[in-house]
Amino acid sequence: MPPPMQRPHAVTVPDPVEAFLTATVHVAAFTTLRPDGAPHVAPVRFTWDAAAGLARVMTVSSSRKARNLLAAPGSRVALCQVDGFRWVTLEGTATVVTDPARVELGARLYARRYWSAPPTPPGRVVIEIAVDRVLSLNA
């Protein structure tokens, strides 16, 4: 089984930010760029893996967000979780991963966070975001 994508210098986040990123009730706005440069923003559920410095989003390869990233490998993205006046934005480079072991890992982490397994449509992939910048307010 190949190891998950990991950055050499994972970001560290303060404990309150970590707690906010791992709370079960939240979704986030995930921003990618379309081939014409226009932003595409979609609500997503995601997981945060502090040890690897990765955020993961389960989706399918035919989704607009996956197609945007496949058209421009290594693109920068933003994932912003908001709750009232508290928010955390994770920024980094994203990769669409089809490796079954890594997709399954993404699904297990999703199920742990959201207390139910993600959908299993044909073409399921995981987007791994190598987070290199964290912005927050009141989290």
N, CA, C and O atoms as CSV, one atom per row, in Angstrom:
chain,resi,resn,atom,element,x,y,z
A,1,MET,N,N,0.851,-1.172,0.000
A,1,MET,CA,C,0.000,0.000,0.000
A,1,MET,C,C,0.893,1.229,0.000
A,1,MET,O,O,1.730,1.380,0.889
A,2,PRO,N,N,0.729,2.118,-0.988
A,2,PRO,CA,C,1.559,3.321,-1.016
A,2,PRO,C,C,1.209,4.229,0.154
A,2,PRO,O,O,0.058,4.281,0.586
A,3,PRO,N,N,2.205,4.941,0.662
A,3,PRO,CA,C,1.925,5.851,1.780
A,3,PRO,C,C,1.088,7.024,1.303
A,3,PRO,O,O,1.129,7.377,0.125
A,4,PRO,N,N,0.325,7.636,2.210
A,4,PRO,CA,C,-0.433,8.816,1.817
A,4,PRO,C,C,0.515,9.953,1.471
A,4,PRO,O,O,1.642,10.018,1.962
A,5,MET,N,N,0.034,10.847,0.616
A,5,MET,CA,C,0.818,12.016,0.275
A,5,MET,C,C,1.134,12.763,1.562
A,5,MET,O,O,0.245,12.991,2.383
A,6,GLN,N,N,2.380,13.140,1.740
A,6,GLN,CA,C,2.752,13.856,2.958
A,6,GLN,C,C,3.767,14.925,2.614
A,6,GLN,O,O,4.653,14.721,1.785
A,7,ARG,N,N,3.626,16.044,3.250
A,7,ARG,CA,C,4.555,17.149,3.026
A,7,ARG,C,C,5.690,17.047,4.015
A,7,ARG,O,O,5.499,16.566,5.132
A,8,PRO,N,N,6.882,17.497,3.618
A,8,PRO,CA,C,8.010,17.429,4.543
A,8,PRO,C,C,7.850,18.321,5.763
A,8,PRO,O,O,8.376,17.988,6.825
A,9,HIS,N,N,7.149,19.435,5.655
A,9,HIS,CA,C,6.984,20.362,6.778
A,9,HIS,C,C,5.505,20.651,6.981
A,9,HIS,O,O,4.998,21.685,6.546
A,10,ALA,N,N,4.826,19.741,7.635
A,10,ALA,CA,C,3.398,19.916,7.876
A,10,ALA,C,C,3.171,21.110,8.804
A,10,ALA,O,O,3.947,21.357,9.727
A,11,VAL,N,N,2.099,21.837,8.538
A,11,VAL,CA,C,1.762,22.967,9.395
A,11,VAL,C,C,1.274,22.455,10.742
A,11,VAL,O,O,0.745,21.348,10.849
A,12,THR,N,N,1.458,23.264,11.747
A,12,THR,CA,C,0.895,22.940,13.059
A,12,THR,C,C,-0.185,23.968,13.341
A,12,THR,O,O,-0.057,25.143,12.998
A,13,VAL,N,N,-1.245,23.504,13.970
A,13,VAL,CA,C,-2.328,24.418,14.307
A,13,VAL,C,C,-2.542,24.383,15.814
A,13,VAL,O,O,-2.344,23.343,16.441
A,14,PRO,N,N,-2.942,25.501,16.399
A,14,PRO,CA,C,-3.235,25.513,17.839
A,14,PRO,C,C,-4.378,24.555,18.171
A,14,PRO,O,O,-5.197,24.242,17.307
A,15,ASP,N,N,-4.436,24.092,19.412
A,15,ASP,CA,C,-5.456,23.139,19.837
A,15,ASP,C,C,-6.885,23.597,19.535
A,15,ASP,O,O,-7.684,22.783,19.073
A,16,PRO,N,N,-7.245,24.871,19.777
A,16,PRO,CA,C,-8.626,25.281,19.468
A,16,PRO,C,C,-8.949,25.175,17.966
A,16,PRO,O,O,-10.075,24.838,17.600
A,17,VAL,N,N,-7.976,25.460,17.107
A,17,VAL,CA,C,-8.183,25.332,15.660
A,17,VAL,C,C,-8.330,23.859,15.303
A,17,VAL,O,O,-9.197,23.496,14.508
A,18,GLU,N,N,-7.491,23.014,15.883
A,18,GLU,CA,C,-7.593,21.559,15.665
A,18,GLU,C,C,-8.986,21.055,16.055
A,18,GLU,O,O,-9.600,20.288,15.313
A,19,ALA,N,N,-9.479,21.482,17.207
A,19,ALA,CA,C,-10.805,21.061,17.660
A,19,ALA,C,C,-11.887,21.532,16.683
A,19,ALA,O,O,-12.826,20.792,16.393
A,20,PHE,N,N,-11.756,22.741,16.185
A,20,PHE,CA,C,-12.734,23.287,15.242
A,20,PHE,C,C,-12.714,22.495,13.934
A,20,PHE,O,O,-13.766,22.234,13.351
A,21,LEU,N,N,-11.523,22.114,13.472
A,21,LEU,CA,C,-11.383,21.382,12.213
A,21,LEU,C,C,-11.857,19.937,12.302
A,21,LEU,O,O,-12.105,19.303,11.276
A,22,THR,N,N,-11.984,19.422,13.496
A,22,THR,CA,C,-12.376,18.022,13.640
A,22,THR,C,C,-13.775,17.849,14.230
A,22,THR,O,O,-14.214,16.720,14.445
A,23,ALA,N,N,-14.473,18.939,14.493
A,23,ALA,CA,C,-15.848,18.850,15.011
A,23,ALA,C,C,-16.735,18.165,13.971
A,23,ALA,O,O,-16.517,18.316,12.769
A,24,THR,N,N,-17.724,17.421,14.430
A,24,THR,CA,C,-18.522,16.604,13.514
A,24,THR,C,C,-19.584,17.352,12.722
A,24,THR,O,O,-20.069,16.821,11.723
A,25,VAL,N,N,-19.955,18.518,13.108
A,25,VAL,CA,C,-21.117,19.157,12.487
A,25,VAL,C,C,-20.800,20.055,11.295
A,25,VAL,O,O,-21.723,20.541,10.642
A,26,HIS,N,N,-19.567,20.282,11.002
A,26,HIS,CA,C,-19.223,21.307,10.028
A,26,HIS,C,C,-19.044,20.801,8.598
A,26,HIS,O,O,-18.643,19.662,8.359
A,27,VAL,N,N,-19.354,21.681,7.672
A,27,VAL,CA,C,-18.996,21.532,6.271
A,27,VAL,C,C,-18.139,22.743,5.924
A,27,VAL,O,O,-17.993,23.662,6.730
A,28,ALA,N,N,-17.581,22.740,4.732
A,28,ALA,CA,C,-16.716,23.846,4.333
A,28,ALA,C,C,-17.008,24.253,2.896
A,28,ALA,O,O,-17.597,23.494,2.126
A,29,ALA,N,N,-16.589,25.447,2.554
A,29,ALA,CA,C,-16.620,25.903,1.167
A,29,ALA,C,C,-15.257,25.572,0.564
A,29,ALA,O,O,-14.221,25.992,1.079
A,30,PHE,N,N,-15.269,24.824,-0.520
A,30,PHE,CA,C,-14.041,24.377,-1.184
A,30,PHE,C,C,-13.912,25.134,-2.493
A,30,PHE,O,O,-14.787,25.047,-3.355
A,31,THR,N,N,-12.822,25.877,-2.644
A,31,THR,CA,C,-12.620,26.705,-3.826
A,31,THR,C,C,-11.496,26.161,-4.684
A,31,THR,O,O,-10.370,25.975,-4.223
A,32,THR,N,N,-11.829,25.907,-5.957
A,32,THR,CA,C,-10.853,25.536,-6.981
A,32,THR,C,C,-11.007,26.552,-8.107
A,32,THR,O,O,-11.929,27.367,-8.103
A,33,LEU,N,N,-10.095,26.492,-9.068
A,33,LEU,CA,C,-10.189,27.398,-10.213
A,33,LEU,C,C,-10.541,26.618,-11.469
A,33,LEU,O,O,-9.931,25.594,-11.775
A,34,ARG,N,N,-11.539,27.123,-12.193
A,34,ARG,CA,C,-11.913,26.533,-13.478
A,34,ARG,C,C,-10.791,26.797,-14.483
A,34,ARG,O,O,-9.950,27.666,-14.255
A,35,PRO,N,N,-10.772,26.057,-15.590
A,35,PRO,CA,C,-9.736,26.293,-16.609
A,35,PRO,C,C,-9.667,27.736,-17.108
A,35,PRO,O,O,-8.602,28.193,-17.524
A,36,ASP,N,N,-10.806,28.467,-17.072
A,36,ASP,CA,C,-10.778,29.869,-17.518
A,36,ASP,C,C,-10.345,30.822,-16.405
A,36,ASP,O,O,-10.321,32.036,-16.609
A,37,GLY,N,N,-9.999,30.281,-15.216
A,37,GLY,CA,C,-9.533,31.101,-14.106
A,37,GLY,C,C,-10.625,31.543,-13.154
A,37,GLY,O,O,-10.328,32.120,-12.108
A,38,ALA,N,N,-11.881,31.289,-13.488
A,38,ALA,CA,C,-12.992,31.670,-12.604
A,38,ALA,C,C,-13.044,30.722,-11.408
A,38,ALA,O,O,-12.793,29.526,-11.554
A,39,PRO,N,N,-13.368,31.248,-10.232
A,39,PRO,CA,C,-13.452,30.369,-9.063
A,39,PRO,C,C,-14.687,29.480,-9.119
A,39,PRO,O,O,-15.745,29.886,-9.599
A,40,HIS,N,N,-14.532,28.285,-8.626
A,40,HIS,CA,C,-15.642,27.349,-8.431
A,40,HIS,C,C,-15.673,27.046,-6.937
A,40,HIS,O,O,-14.687,26.563,-6.380
A,41,VAL,N,N,-16.801,27.327,-6.288
A,41,VAL,CA,C,-16.933,27.109,-4.851
A,41,VAL,C,C,-18.047,26.096,-4.623
A,41,VAL,O,O,-19.157,26.244,-5.133
A,42,ALA,N,N,-17.726,25.063,-3.843
A,42,ALA,CA,C,-18.711,24.016,-3.567
A,42,ALA,C,C,-18.697,23.678,-2.079
A,42,ALA,O,O,-17.630,23.641,-1.466
A,43,PRO,N,N,-19.865,23.433,-1.494
A,43,PRO,CA,C,-19.892,22.978,-0.108
A,43,PRO,C,C,-19.451,21.519,-0.059
A,43,PRO,O,O,-19.895,20.702,-0.865
A,44,VAL,N,N,-18.576,21.197,0.890
A,44,VAL,CA,C,-18.064,19.830,1.016
A,44,VAL,C,C,-17.920,19.458,2.483
A,44,VAL,O,O,-17.789,20.321,3.352
A,45,ARG,N,N,-17.946,18.165,2.737
A,45,ARG,CA,C,-17.485,17.622,4.004
A,45,ARG,C,C,-16.024,17.262,3.775
A,45,ARG,O,O,-15.634,16.915,2.660
A,46,PHE,N,N,-15.216,17.343,4.827
A,46,PHE,CA,C,-13.793,17.069,4.669
A,46,PHE,C,C,-13.237,16.532,5.973
A,46,PHE,O,O,-13.892,16.583,7.014
A,47,THR,N,N,-12.031,16.020,5.900
A,47,THR,CA,C,-11.331,15.599,7.113
A,47,THR,C,C,-9.995,16.305,7.181
A,47,THR,O,O,-9.421,16.687,6.161
A,48,TRP,N,N,-9.511,16.472,8.393
A,48,TRP,CA,C,-8.220,17.099,8.652
A,48,TRP,C,C,-7.327,16.068,9.314
A,48,TRP,O,O,-7.683,15.499,10.345
A,49,ASP,N,N,-6.163,15.828,8.720
A,49,ASP,CA,C,-5.169,14.887,9.232
A,49,ASP,C,C,-3.949,15.697,9.636
A,49,ASP,O,O,-3.077,15.971,8.812
A,50,ALA,N,N,-3.891,16.080,10.912
A,50,ALA,CA,C,-2.818,16.953,11.392
A,50,ALA,C,C,-1.445,16.315,11.229
A,50,ALA,O,O,-0.483,17.003,10.890
A,51,ALA,N,N,-1.341,15.012,11.466
A,51,ALA,CA,C,-0.042,14.337,11.384
A,51,ALA,C,C,0.543,14.415,9.977
A,51,ALA,O,O,1.751,14.585,9.814
A,52,ALA,N,N,-0.306,14.292,8.965
A,52,ALA,CA,C,0.161,14.346,7.577
A,52,ALA,C,C,0.091,15.751,6.993
A,52,ALA,O,O,0.659,16.002,5.931
A,53,GLY,N,N,-0.599,16.675,7.672
A,53,GLY,CA,C,-0.777,18.020,7.130
A,53,GLY,C,C,-1.697,18.029,5.926
A,53,GLY,O,O,-1.550,18.851,5.022
A,54,LEU,N,N,-2.665,17.089,5.922
A,54,LEU,CA,C,-3.560,16.936,4.772
A,54,LEU,C,C,-5.015,17.149,5.155
A,54,LEU,O,O,-5.474,16.696,6.203
A,55,ALA,N,N,-5.722,17.841,4.293
A,55,ALA,CA,C,-7.173,17.841,4.333
A,55,ALA,C,C,-7.608,16.939,3.187
A,55,ALA,O,O,-6.970,16.907,2.135
A,56,ARG,N,N,-8.697,16.207,3.398
A,56,ARG,CA,C,-9.176,15.286,2.368
A,56,ARG,C,C,-10.650,15.549,2.082
A,56,ARG,O,O,-11.448,15.775,2.991
A,57,VAL,N,N,-10.990,15.513,0.795
A,57,VAL,CA,C,-12.364,15.699,0.337
A,57,VAL,C,C,-12.711,14.500,-0.542
A,57,VAL,O,O,-12.019,14.214,-1.519
A,58,MET,N,N,-13.785,13.807,-0.185
A,58,MET,CA,C,-14.262,12.692,-1.003
A,58,MET,C,C,-15.153,13.262,-2.104
A,58,MET,O,O,-15.974,14.145,-1.856
A,59,THR,N,N,-14.981,12.745,-3.332
A,59,THR,CA,C,-15.799,13.199,-4.457
A,59,THR,C,C,-15.719,12.153,-5.554
A,59,THR,O,O,-15.254,11.038,-5.315
A,60,VAL,N,N,-16.160,12.494,-6.737
A,60,VAL,CA,C,-16.022,11.624,-7.903
A,60,VAL,C,C,-15.198,12.355,-8.949
A,60,VAL,O,O,-15.155,13.585,-8.981
A,61,SER,N,N,-14.542,11.575,-9.807
A,61,SER,CA,C,-13.637,12.175,-10.793
A,61,SER,C,C,-14.358,13.065,-11.792
A,61,SER,O,O,-13.732,13.928,-12.408
A,62,SER,N,N,-15.663,12.873,-11.968
A,62,SER,CA,C,-16.413,13.699,-12.922
A,62,SER,C,C,-16.923,15.010,-12.317
A,62,SER,O,O,-17.512,15.821,-13.031
A,63,SER,N,N,-16.709,15.235,-11.014
A,63,SER,CA,C,-17.176,16.480,-10.398
A,63,SER,C,C,-16.387,17.665,-10.945
A,63,SER,O,O,-15.254,17.505,-11.399
A,64,ARG,N,N,-16.977,18.837,-10.900
A,64,ARG,CA,C,-16.311,20.052,-11.386
A,64,ARG,C,C,-15.021,20.289,-10.616
A,64,ARG,O,O,-14.009,20.652,-11.214
A,65,LYS,N,N,-15.036,20.088,-9.279
A,65,LYS,CA,C,-13.826,20.348,-8.486
A,65,LYS,C,C,-12.698,19.407,-8.897
A,65,LYS,O,O,-11.552,19.842,-9.017
A,66,ALA,N,N,-12.997,18.131,-9.114
A,66,ALA,CA,C,-11.967,17.182,-9.539
A,66,ALA,C,C,-11.484,17.519,-10.946
A,66,ALA,O,O,-10.282,17.500,-11.208
A,67,ARG,N,N,-12.396,17.822,-11.837
A,67,ARG,CA,C,-11.990,18.156,-13.209
A,67,ARG,C,C,-11.124,19.412,-13.250
A,67,ARG,O,O,-10.183,19.492,-14.040
A,68,ASN,N,N,-11.439,20.401,-12.395
A,68,ASN,CA,C,-10.587,21.601,-12.331
A,68,ASN,C,C,-9.160,21.219,-11.950
A,68,ASN,O,O,-8.200,21.709,-12.544
A,69,LEU,N,N,-9.027,20.345,-10.962
A,69,LEU,CA,C,-7.693,19.959,-10.480
A,69,LEU,C,C,-6.975,19.054,-11.467
A,69,LEU,O,O,-5.756,19.149,-11.611
A,70,LEU,N,N,-7.699,18.183,-12.144
A,70,LEU,CA,C,-7.075,17.319,-13.153
A,70,LEU,C,C,-6.580,18.130,-14.345
A,70,LEU,O,O,-5.605,17.754,-14.995
A,71,ALA,N,N,-7.255,19.245,-14.632
A,71,ALA,CA,C,-6.846,20.108,-15.743
A,71,ALA,C,C,-5.601,20.914,-15.407
A,71,ALA,O,O,-4.903,21.374,-16.311
A,72,ALA,N,N,-5.311,21.092,-14.124
A,72,ALA,CA,C,-4.161,21.902,-13.693
A,72,ALA,C,C,-3.539,21.247,-12.459
A,72,ALA,O,O,-3.719,21.739,-11.345
A,73,PRO,N,N,-2.809,20.145,-12.644
A,73,PRO,CA,C,-2.216,19.441,-11.491
A,73,PRO,C,C,-1.377,20.373,-10.615
A,73,PRO,O,O,-0.661,21.243,-11.110
A,74,GLY,N,N,-1.486,20.168,-9.307
A,74,GLY,CA,C,-0.726,20.986,-8.367
A,74,GLY,C,C,-1.338,22.341,-8.094
A,74,GLY,O,O,-0.686,23.218,-7.527
A,75,SER,N,N,-2.596,22.519,-8.494
A,75,SER,CA,C,-3.262,23.807,-8.281
A,75,SER,C,C,-3.419,24.111,-6.799
A,75,SER,O,O,-3.503,23.213,-5.961
A,76,ARG,N,N,-3.456,25.399,-6.504
A,76,ARG,CA,C,-3.741,25.844,-5.139
A,76,ARG,C,C,-5.247,25.904,-4.947
A,76,ARG,O,O,-6.000,26.243,-5.861
A,77,VAL,N,N,-5.661,25.566,-3.741
A,77,VAL,CA,C,-7.078,25.559,-3.391
A,77,VAL,C,C,-7.239,26.161,-2.002
A,77,VAL,O,O,-6.266,26.370,-1.277
A,78,ALA,N,N,-8.494,26.433,-1.652
A,78,ALA,CA,C,-8.818,26.896,-0.302
A,78,ALA,C,C,-10.038,26.136,0.178
A,78,ALA,O,O,-10.967,25.862,-0.582
A,79,LEU,N,N,-10.012,25.803,1.458
A,79,LEU,CA,C,-11.101,25.097,2.121
A,79,LEU,C,C,-11.429,25.921,3.358
A,79,LEU,O,O,-10.594,26.050,4.253
A,80,CYS,N,N,-12.642,26.484,3.422
A,80,CYS,CA,C,-12.985,27.385,4.521
A,80,CYS,C,C,-14.194,26.864,5.288
A,80,CYS,O,O,-15.289,26.734,4.739
A,81,GLN,N,N,-13.976,26.572,6.554
A,81,GLN,CA,C,-15.035,26.111,7.448
A,81,GLN,C,C,-15.469,27.292,8.311
A,81,GLN,O,O,-14.639,27.970,8.917
A,82,VAL,N,N,-16.783,27.529,8.359
A,82,VAL,CA,C,-17.327,28.695,9.061
A,82,VAL,C,C,-18.411,28.242,10.030
A,82,VAL,O,O,-19.212,27.358,9.727
A,83,ASP,N,N,-18.416,28.865,11.196
A,83,ASP,CA,C,-19.497,28.668,12.162
A,83,ASP,C,C,-19.721,30.016,12.830
A,83,ASP,O,O,-18.990,30.393,13.746
A,84,GLY,N,N,-20.737,30.742,12.367
A,84,GLY,CA,C,-20.976,32.082,12.885
A,84,GLY,C,C,-19.778,32.981,12.591
A,84,GLY,O,O,-19.377,33.149,11.439
A,85,PHE,N,N,-19.212,33.559,13.659
A,85,PHE,CA,C,-18.056,34.431,13.478
A,85,PHE,C,C,-16.736,33.700,13.712
A,85,PHE,O,O,-15.693,34.335,13.865
A,86,ARG,N,N,-16.780,32.364,13.739
A,86,ARG,CA,C,-15.552,31.561,13.825
A,86,ARG,C,C,-15.311,30.950,12.457
A,86,ARG,O,O,-16.241,30.462,11.815
A,87,TRP,N,N,-14.072,30.976,12.017
A,87,TRP,CA,C,-13.745,30.328,10.755
A,87,TRP,C,C,-12.284,29.922,10.720
A,87,TRP,O,O,-11.438,30.489,11.411
A,88,VAL,N,N,-12.013,28.915,9.887
A,88,VAL,CA,C,-10.645,28.485,9.594
A,88,VAL,C,C,-10.572,28.225,8.098
A,88,VAL,O,O,-11.426,27.542,7.533
A,89,THR,N,N,-9.544,28.777,7.464
A,89,THR,CA,C,-9.288,28.502,6.060
A,89,THR,C,C,-7.976,27.736,5.946
A,89,THR,O,O,-6.952,28.138,6.498
A,90,LEU,N,N,-8.031,26.618,5.215
A,90,LEU,CA,C,-6.843,25.827,4.920
A,90,LEU,C,C,-6.500,26.059,3.452
A,90,LEU,O,O,-7.352,25.893,2.579
A,91,GLU,N,N,-5.253,26.445,3.180
A,91,GLU,CA,C,-4.809,26.656,1.807
A,91,GLU,C,C,-3.669,25.694,1.505
A,91,GLU,O,O,-2.898,25.325,2.391
A,92,GLY,N,N,-3.575,25.296,0.243
A,92,GLY,CA,C,-2.473,24.423,-0.155
A,92,GLY,C,C,-2.656,23.927,-1.573
A,92,GLY,O,O,-3.521,24.402,-2.309
A,93,THR,N,N,-1.826,22.960,-1.946
A,93,THR,CA,C,-1.913,22.366,-3.275
A,93,THR,C,C,-2.721,21.073,-3.181
A,93,THR,O,O,-2.639,20.337,-2.198
A,94,ALA,N,N,-3.496,20.820,-4.224
A,94,ALA,CA,C,-4.414,19.676,-4.199
A,94,ALA,C,C,-4.073,18.677,-5.291
A,94,ALA,O,O,-3.613,19.030,-6.377
A,95,THR,N,N,-4.317,17.413,-4.960
A,95,THR,CA,C,-4.100,16.312,-5.885
A,95,THR,C,C,-5.327,15.404,-5.863
A,95,THR,O,O,-5.840,15.064,-4.797
A,96,VAL,N,N,-5.791,15.018,-7.049
A,96,VAL,CA,C,-6.877,14.050,-7.152
A,96,VAL,C,C,-6.240,12.666,-7.114
A,96,VAL,O,O,-5.417,12.328,-7.965
A,97,VAL,N,N,-6.626,11.869,-6.123
A,97,VAL,CA,C,-6.007,10.562,-5.900
A,97,VAL,C,C,-7.003,9.454,-6.221
A,97,VAL,O,O,-8.136,9.460,-5.740
A,98,THR,N,N,-6.558,8.499,-7.047
A,98,THR,CA,C,-7.399,7.362,-7.421
A,98,THR,C,C,-6.923,6.062,-6.776
A,98,THR,O,O,-7.623,5.053,-6.854
A,99,ASP,N,N,-5.763,6.063,-6.148
A,99,ASP,CA,C,-5.223,4.862,-5.519
A,99,ASP,C,C,-6.255,4.304,-4.533
A,99,ASP,O,O,-6.657,5.007,-3.606
A,100,PRO,N,N,-6.690,3.045,-4.719
A,100,PRO,CA,C,-7.752,2.487,-3.873
A,100,PRO,C,C,-7.444,2.541,-2.376
A,100,PRO,O,O,-8.344,2.797,-1.576
A,101,ALA,N,N,-6.206,2.309,-1.988
A,101,ALA,CA,C,-5.862,2.327,-0.562
A,101,ALA,C,C,-6.029,3.731,0.021
A,101,ALA,O,O,-6.520,3.882,1.140
A,102,ARG,N,N,-5.630,4.746,-0.722
A,102,ARG,CA,C,-5.761,6.110,-0.223
A,102,ARG,C,C,-7.206,6.591,-0.264
A,102,ARG,O,O,-7.629,7.349,0.609
A,103,VAL,N,N,-7.967,6.161,-1.267
A,103,VAL,CA,C,-9.390,6.493,-1.315
A,103,VAL,C,C,-10.091,5.854,-0.117
A,103,VAL,O,O,-10.930,6.488,0.522
A,104,GLU,N,N,-9.749,4.597,0.188
A,104,GLU,CA,C,-10.345,3.912,1.344
A,104,GLU,C,C,-9.965,4.603,2.652
A,104,GLU,O,O,-10.799,4.736,3.548
A,105,LEU,N,N,-8.710,5.043,2.766
A,105,LEU,CA,C,-8.302,5.785,3.960
A,105,LEU,C,C,-9.147,7.050,4.093
A,105,LEU,O,O,-9.633,7.360,5.181
A,106,GLY,N,N,-9.323,7.777,2.997
A,106,GLY,CA,C,-10.160,8.975,3.020
A,106,GLY,C,C,-11.584,8.662,3.473
A,106,GLY,O,O,-12.180,9.421,4.238
A,107,ALA,N,N,-12.121,7.547,3.000
A,107,ALA,CA,C,-13.478,7.144,3.374
A,107,ALA,C,C,-13.565,6.779,4.861
A,107,ALA,O,O,-14.544,7.118,5.525
A,108,ARG,N,N,-12.540,6.087,5.384
A,108,ARG,CA,C,-12.536,5.731,6.814
A,108,ARG,C,C,-12.480,6.977,7.689
A,108,ARG,O,O,-13.193,7.068,8.689
A,109,LEU,N,N,-11.633,7.939,7.316
A,109,LEU,CA,C,-11.518,9.168,8.090
A,109,LEU,C,C,-12.823,9.972,8.026
A,109,LEU,O,O,-13.246,10.562,9.021
A,110,TYR,N,N,-13.445,9.989,6.860
A,110,TYR,CA,C,-14.738,10.659,6.692
A,110,TYR,C,C,-15.775,10.025,7.618
A,110,TYR,O,O,-16.489,10.732,8.330
A,111,ALA,N,N,-15.857,8.696,7.609
A,111,ALA,CA,C,-16.829,7.989,8.443
A,111,ALA,C,C,-16.584,8.263,9.925
A,111,ALA,O,O,-17.534,8.377,10.700
A,112,ARG,N,N,-15.334,8.367,10.318
A,112,ARG,CA,C,-15.016,8.657,11.721
A,112,ARG,C,C,-15.499,10.058,12.089
A,112,ARG,O,O,-16.058,10.256,13.168
A,113,ARG,N,N,-15.290,11.030,11.203
A,113,ARG,CA,C,-15.683,12.403,11.520
A,113,ARG,C,C,-17.194,12.606,11.479
A,113,ARG,O,O,-17.766,13.248,12.360
A,114,TYR,N,N,-17.836,12.053,10.450
A,114,TYR,CA,C,-19.255,12.336,10.233
A,114,TYR,C,C,-20.187,11.208,10.680
A,114,TYR,O,O,-21.393,11.285,10.448
A,115,TRP,N,N,-19.662,10.187,11.301
A,115,TRP,CA,C,-20.434,9.086,11.886
A,115,TRP,C,C,-21.232,8.290,10.861
A,115,TRP,O,O,-22.163,7.573,11.228
A,116,SER,N,N,-20.887,8.404,9.599
A,116,SER,CA,C,-21.499,7.578,8.553
A,116,SER,C,C,-20.549,7.551,7.366
A,116,SER,O,O,-19.794,8.494,7.130
A,117,ALA,N,N,-20.605,6.460,6.632
A,117,ALA,CA,C,-19.713,6.313,5.476
A,117,ALA,C,C,-20.117,7.287,4.372
A,117,ALA,O,O,-21.290,7.634,4.237
A,118,PRO,N,N,-19.138,7.723,3.587
A,118,PRO,CA,C,-19.474,8.579,2.445
A,118,PRO,C,C,-20.150,7.744,1.358
A,118,PRO,O,O,-20.061,6.516,1.381
A,119,PRO,N,N,-20.812,8.382,0.424
A,119,PRO,CA,C,-21.391,7.643,-0.699
A,119,PRO,C,C,-20.291,6.879,-1.466
A,119,PRO,O,O,-19.115,7.237,-1.405
A,120,THR,N,N,-20.695,5.839,-2.175
A,120,THR,CA,C,-19.725,5.044,-2.929
A,120,THR,C,C,-20.086,4.987,-4.413
A,120,THR,O,O,-20.246,3.900,-4.969
A,121,PRO,N,N,-20.215,6.140,-5.053
A,121,PRO,CA,C,-20.574,6.126,-6.477
A,121,PRO,C,C,-19.391,5.656,-7.327
A,121,PRO,O,O,-18.246,5.688,-6.876
A,122,PRO,N,N,-19.670,5.222,-8.552
A,122,PRO,CA,C,-18.568,4.889,-9.468
A,122,PRO,C,C,-17.690,6.121,-9.680
A,122,PRO,O,O,-18.188,7.245,-9.741
A,123,GLY,N,N,-16.396,5.901,-9.790
A,123,GLY,CA,C,-15.467,7.006,-10.018
A,123,GLY,C,C,-15.081,7.756,-8.771
A,123,GLY,O,O,-14.558,8.868,-8.851
A,124,ARG,N,N,-15.335,7.156,-7.594
A,124,ARG,CA,C,-14.994,7.844,-6.336
A,124,ARG,C,C,-13.487,8.047,-6.237
A,124,ARG,O,O,-12.705,7.141,-6.527
A,125,VAL,N,N,-13.096,9.241,-5.824
A,125,VAL,CA,C,-11.693,9.623,-5.628
A,125,VAL,C,C,-11.599,10.406,-4.324
A,125,VAL,O,O,-12.613,10.768,-3.725
A,126,VAL,N,N,-10.382,10.658,-3.901
A,126,VAL,CA,C,-10.180,11.546,-2.767
A,126,VAL,C,C,-9.266,12.682,-3.233
A,126,VAL,O,O,-8.260,12.450,-3.903
A,127,ILE,N,N,-9.625,13.881,-2.875
A,127,ILE,CA,C,-8.753,15.031,-3.134
A,127,ILE,C,C,-7.941,15.239,-1.868
A,127,ILE,O,O,-8.498,15.449,-0.791
A,128,GLU,N,N,-6.623,15.180,-2.002
A,128,GLU,CA,C,-5.728,15.421,-0.873
A,128,GLU,C,C,-5.138,16.812,-1.026
A,128,GLU,O,O,-4.562,17.153,-2.059
A,129,ILE,N,N,-5.294,17.602,0.020
A,129,ILE,CA,C,-4.801,18.982,0.019
A,129,ILE,C,C,-3.623,19.065,0.973
A,129,ILE,O,O,-3.777,18.884,2.180
A,130,ALA,N,N,-2.452,19.337,0.429
A,130,ALA,CA,C,-1.245,19.505,1.239
A,130,ALA,C,C,-1.263,20.936,1.781
A,130,ALA,O,O,-0.889,21.881,1.087
A,131,VAL,N,N,-1.700,21.073,3.016
A,131,VAL,CA,C,-1.946,22.390,3.606
A,131,VAL,C,C,-0.622,23.051,3.986
A,131,VAL,O,O,0.203,22.474,4.695
A,132,ASP,N,N,-0.443,24.279,3.493
A,132,ASP,CA,C,0.774,25.028,3.833
A,132,ASP,C,C,0.462,26.387,4.452
A,132,ASP,O,O,1.369,27.131,4.826
A,133,ARG,N,N,-0.831,26.707,4.555
A,133,ARG,CA,C,-1.214,27.973,5.176
A,133,ARG,C,C,-2.550,27.798,5.876
A,133,ARG,O,O,-3.484,27.222,5.318
A,134,VAL,N,N,-2.635,28.297,7.104
A,134,VAL,CA,C,-3.851,28.225,7.888
A,134,VAL,C,C,-4.181,29.630,8.379
A,134,VAL,O,O,-3.354,30.295,9.003
A,135,LEU,N,N,-5.385,30.064,8.093
A,135,LEU,CA,C,-5.882,31.360,8.553
A,135,LEU,C,C,-7.087,31.085,9.433
A,135,LEU,O,O,-7.855,30.163,9.157
A,136,SER,N,N,-7.267,31.875,10.495
A,136,SER,CA,C,-8.415,31.630,11.350
A,136,SER,C,C,-8.817,32.891,12.099
A,136,SER,O,O,-8.040,33.834,12.245
A,137,LEU,N,N,-10.059,32.872,12.567
A,137,LEU,CA,C,-10.583,33.938,13.400
A,137,LEU,C,C,-11.509,33.301,14.435
A,137,LEU,O,O,-12.427,32.558,14.086
A,138,ASN,N,N,-11.264,33.596,15.693
A,138,ASN,CA,C,-12.096,33.148,16.796
A,138,ASN,C,C,-12.224,31.632,16.916
A,138,ASN,O,O,-13.158,31.146,17.554
A,139,ALA,N,N,-11.331,30.896,16.332
A,139,ALA,CA,C,-11.391,29.424,16.425
A,139,ALA,C,C,-10.306,28.937,17.356
A,139,ALA,O,O,-10.177,27.733,17.577
